[in-house]
Amino acid sequence: MSNEYFDKQAAAWDDNPVRRELTGAIAAFILGTISLNKQFSVLDYGCGTGLLSFLLSDKAASICAADVSDGMLAQVRKKITDGNVKNIEAVNFDITKDKPLNRTFDLIVSAMAMHHIADAFTAITKLAQLLKPGGWLAIADLCAEDGSFHEKGVVVHNGFEPEDIAKHIKSLKMASVIYKNVFEIPKNKKIYPVFCICGKKKQIRPCNSC
């Protein structure tokens, strides 16, 4: 799907109750797995209208809500203004094309974005590079499906095998990789599971004998 599609959908994006419930389930798994605190800096990549960002905002010091759709980011900024939210900023950022952000994060989340990215595994690798030592990466997306989920648009991936994403995250010097199916989307008289995977970046321990 093009940025133009998401720009047009942005104003009514949050009207979908299943989407809100899905985001709540993803947030609950993240918060149940990772002990967020007011020291955490968070990157929400592929943030859309910021549904996940705002659910995490009162648990973190700051959240960078990043997306490639100006329409979606406009909705994030509207919510920031309407709610007088001080710790969320909206940024147009493409992990696959733009220069890396000049900062690192304690937690990076990406929900339902990877199936829109051609080289999703490279995107995950680049996101992991923006983590502080000991930082967490959380990826949520559709489990592999038969292509019927996005009947009105074309996506790059028809979901993923969670084990493949987990294996890739483990290969990035990540420990404590945990994942489970956190939600089921009813659509087209079918059920589409959604997984969430959390991995913690290994900390570099000092060498006492050096």
C-alpha positions in Angstrom: 0.0 0.0 0.0 1.3 3.5 -0.8 1.7 6.4 1.5 -1.2 8.0 -0.3 -3.5 5.2 0.8 -2.5 5.7 4.5 -2.8 9.4 4.2 -6.4 9.1 3.0 -7.3 6.5 5.7 -5.7 8.4 8.6 -8.6 10.5 9.7 -10.9 7.5 10.3 -8.1 5.0 11.3 -9.0 4.9 15.0 -12.7 4.4 14.3 -12.1 0.6 13.9 -12.8 -1.0 17.3 -10.9 -4.2 16.4 -7.8 -2.1 15.6 -8.1 -0.4 19.0 -8.6 -3.8 20.8 -5.6 -5.3 18.9 -3.3 -2.4 19.9 -4.5 -2.8 23.5 -3.5 -6.5 23.5 -0.1 -5.7 22.0 0.5 -3.0 24.7 -0.6 -5.4 27.4 1.9 -8.0 26.3 4.7 -5.5 26.1 3.9 -4.1 29.5 3.6 -7.6 30.9 7.0 -8.6 29.5 9.1 -5.4 29.9 9.3 -3.3 33.0 8.9 0.1 31.6 9.7 3.1 33.8 9.9 6.9 33.6 13.5 6.7 32.4 12.7 4.8 29.2 13.0 6.5 25.8 10.8 4.7 23.2 10.7 4.6 19.5 7.3 3.5 18.0 8.2 2.7 14.4 5.3 2.6 11.9 3.3 4.3 14.5 0.3 5.1 12.3 -2.0 7.4 14.3 0.0 6.6 17.5 -2.5 4.2 19.1 0.4 2.2 20.7 2.4 5.3 21.5 -0.3 6.9 23.6 -1.0 3.6 25.4 2.7 3.5 26.5 3.2 7.3 27.0 2.4 7.4 30.7 4.9 4.6 31.4 7.9 6.2 29.6 10.0 9.4 29.7 9.7 10.1 26.0 8.3 8.5 22.8 9.3 9.1 19.2 6.4 8.2 17.1 7.8 7.6 13.6 6.0 6.8 10.3 6.3 7.5 6.6 2.7 8.7 6.2 2.3 12.4 6.7 -1.5 11.9 7.1 -0.9 9.5 10.0 1.6 11.8 11.6 -0.9 14.6 11.3 -3.3 12.6 13.5 -0.5 11.9 16.0 0.2 15.7 16.2 -3.5 16.5 16.6 -3.8 14.0 19.5 -0.6 15.5 21.1 -2.2 19.0 20.9 -5.7 18.0 21.9 -4.4 16.0 24.9 -1.6 18.4 25.8 0.8 15.5 25.8 4.3 16.5 26.5 6.4 13.4 26.0 5.5 12.3 22.4 6.9 13.7 19.2 5.9 12.8 15.7 8.7 12.2 13.1 8.7 11.2 9.5 11.3 8.5 9.3 11.9 5.6 7.0 14.3 3.1 8.5 15.0 1.5 5.1 16.1 4.8 3.4 16.8 7.6 5.8 20.0 8.2 7.8 19.8 6.6 11.3 18.3 8.8 14.0 21.1 10.5 16.1 19.9 8.8 19.3 19.3 5.4 20.8 16.4 4.0 22.7 15.5 1.8 25.7 12.6 0.3 23.9 11.7 0.1 20.2 8.2 -1.2 19.2 6.7 -1.8 15.8 3.1 -3.0 15.5 1.6 -4.2 12.2 4.1 -2.4 10.1 6.6 -5.1 8.9 4.3 -6.7 6.4 4.3 -3.4 4.5 8.2 -3.3 4.3 9.9 -5.2 1.4 13.0 -6.1 3.3 11.4 -6.5 6.8 14.4 -8.4 8.2 16.8 -5.6 7.3 14.4 -3.1 8.8 14.4 -5.1 12.0 18.2 -5.3 12.0 18.4 -1.5 11.6 15.9 -1.0 14.4 18.0 -3.2 16.7 21.0 -1.0 16.0 19.2 1.9 17.5 18.8 0.1 20.9 20.9 1.0 23.9 22.7 -2.0 25.5 20.1 -3.8 27.5 17.3 -2.2 25.5 14.2 -4.0 24.3 12.8 -4.6 20.8 9.1 -5.6 20.4 7.7 -6.6 17.0 4.0 -7.4 16.5 2.5 -8.5 13.2 0.2 -11.0 11.4 1.0 -14.6 11.5 1.5 -16.0 8.0 -1.8 -16.2 6.2 -3.2 -17.1 2.7 -3.3 -13.5 1.3 -7.0 -13.0 2.1 -6.5 -10.5 4.9 -5.7 -7.5 2.7 -8.4 -8.1 0.1 -8.5 -4.4 -0.9 -4.8 -3.7 -1.2 -1.5 -5.1 -2.0 1.1 -5.8 0.7 4.6 -7.1 0.5 4.2 -10.0 2.9 1.1 -12.1 3.8 2.3 -12.1 7.4 5.2 -14.0 8.9 6.1 -17.2 10.7 6.8 -16.0 14.2 9.6 -18.5 14.6 11.4 -16.8 11.6 11.2 -13.4 13.2 12.3 -14.7 16.6 15.3 -16.5 15.0 16.3 -13.3 13.3 16.0 -11.3 16.5 18.1 -13.8 18.3 20.8 -13.5 15.6 21.2 -9.8 16.4 22.9 -10.4 19.8 19.5 -10.4 21.5 18.7 -12.4 24.6 15.5 -13.2 26.4 13.5 -13.5 23.2 9.9 -14.1 24.2 6.9 -14.4 21.9 3.3 -15.5 21.8 0.1 -14.9 19.8 -1.6 -12.0 21.5 -4.7 -11.4 19.5 -7.0 -12.9 16.8 -8.6 -10.7 14.2 -11.9 -11.9 12.9 -12.3 -11.1 9.2 -13.7 -12.7 6.0 -15.2 -15.4 8.2 -11.7 -16.4 9.2 -9.4 -15.8 12.2 -6.1 -14.2 11.7 -3.6 -14.5 14.6 -1.3 -11.7 15.6 2.0 -12.4 17.3 4.3 -10.2 19.4 8.0 -10.9 20.0 10.1 -9.2 22.6 13.9 -9.4 22.7 16.5 -7.8 24.9 19.8 -6.5 23.6 22.7 -8.0 25.4 24.7 -5.7 27.6 28.5 -5.4 27.1 30.1 -6.5 30.3 33.5 -5.0 31.2 36.5 -7.3 31.1 38.0 -7.3 34.6 41.2 -8.9 33.3 41.9 -6.3 30.6 
